[in-house]
Every structure is written in structure tokens, then in C-alpha cells.
Amino acid sequence: MGYKRQIHVGRFLLKGLLYIYALCSLYPILWMVFYSLKNNDEIFVTNPFGFPMNLRVENYRTALTAYNVPVYFKNSIIVTVISVFFSTLFALLFAYAVSRFQFRLKKYLKIYLLLGMFIPVQVLMIPLVKLVRDLGMANTRMAVIVPYIAFNLSFAAMVFTGFLNTIPAELEEAACIDGASIYRCFLEVMMPMVKLVISTVIIFNFLNIWNEFTMALMLLSKEELKTLPLGLMFFQGSFTTDWGAMGAAMVIASLPTVLIYIAFSEQVEKAMTVGAAVK
């Protein structure tokens, strides 16, 4: 009985710690929502941390009309969707080739691509700016789309390679015996099995690209091309700032990532272990 009681007490304490951690994690989101419904006086003087005294929904109207939030939002959607699609596609094709085909320098090619995960973006910013300028892509959406695809390939390739290495090759051999080509094996045998991993990679790449700031700041200067993280920086005026409207814009910018995480949280949790089988 004493042993069972210790287990019960331990579980109770663990659950309590997890609830406390959940509250600490959720409070910044709640604070940002409260922030977006206050005026400057409430934010800084009378009520900085509590529930809004008056729900100032007009802050959202101001963010959508007085500032370029719809333009920033559209740019973020276009850049993120294109970047996520091609980074996921290229990484999946690379992982399939590395895990199934035999060719010279395969091991070194895999190591070369995965090294991209360990190179800080800041180290490459000056060469990247010069390269984008020389290719004639300066101040276009392609100036950030191409780097986003390149910088997210390493993680996606690692996840896909680790998962494909766990799938028995006999499945494809059986399909080939039945007359399936390599393309049919990929589309009809492998693709249905990696759907969960594809959704996981899409979630991670979406979060990374949607929230990216440094490259957008360096490569985009036209107002009509700025993404949401970059556009939020210019809400602050020279003499006064509508902090409530800025908070509303922050909520709008965070909403897609929060909704995607809530909808696919199970896939995100499984992604923590799916790459452990990399050989």
C-alpha cells in the first residue's frame, strides 16, 4: 500500500507541475490578446497585466485599415506556401534517393546537406545578399523564397531519411516484381506511408518560414513585399505609437501558427522522435 501511495503522490505532483508549466506557457498568449484590446494608458499605466477594462475591438480595425497588415499577411501566405511546398518536395525526393539508391559519394552528399542545419544564418547573410543581387532577384519575393527553400531542406531531408530507412525495401521489391516502375513505387507505395511525416515537415517548415525575420529584413525593402514579421517592426512611429493596434497585428500574425499547431499537435509531438532512426 505504501508503494502504491508513493506512486499516486508522484503522479499527482507530476500532473501539478505539468499544469503549472501549461499555465506559464499559455499566459504570454493570453497577455498578447489582452494587450490587443487595450489603449496605451491601460497597457503601460493602469492595467498592464490584467483583463481589459474596455474591449477595444477597434484596434483590430485600425490594424487592418490604417496599416498594411492585409498586404503583409498576403505576402507571408504566398512566400510561406511556395517555400514549404518546394522545400518539402525536394527534401522528400532527396531522402528517397539516398535511402533507396546506391551511387558514389552518397554518404558524403547526405552529410553535406545535413551540415546546413549547423550553419548560422547570420554567417551567410552578406554572401546571400550579394548572390541575390547578382542573380537579379533583389526586392522580389524570390529573394526570400529561394533562401527559405534552401535553409529548410536540411531538417526536412533528415526527417524523411530517418523515416524511409525504417520502411522495408521488400515492399518496393514486391511492387517491382508486379511490374511497377520506380516512379509508380514512389507515388503509390511510398507516398501513402509517409503522409504523417509529410504533414509533420510541413508544420515545422511553416512555423520556421512564417516567423522568419532576419533574411526578410536584409532582402526586402519595398513596402509592398514585406512579410508580417518584418511589417510589424514598422508599426512604431517617430513620436507616438498605437500599441493596441500593434498588439492586434501581433495576434493576427500569430493566429495561423497557433491554429496549425493546435490542429496538428499530435504530428508535431511524433516529429520529435521520427528522425531518430537516421543511419
Secondary structure, DSSP 8 states (H G I E B T S, - for coil): -HHHHHHHHHHHHHHHHHHHHHHHHHHHHHHHHHHTTS-HHIIIII-SSS--SS--THHHHHHHHTS-HHHHHHHHHHHHHHHHHHHHHHHHHHHHHHHH---TTHHHHHHHHHGGGGS-GGGGHHHHHHHHHHTT-TTSTHHHHHHHHHHHHHHHHHHHHHHHTTS-THHHHHHHHTT--HHHIIIIIIHHHTHHHHHHHHHHHHHHHHT--HHHHHH---GGG--HHHHHGGGS-SS---HHHHHHHHHHHHHHHHHHHHHTHHHHHHHHHHGGG--
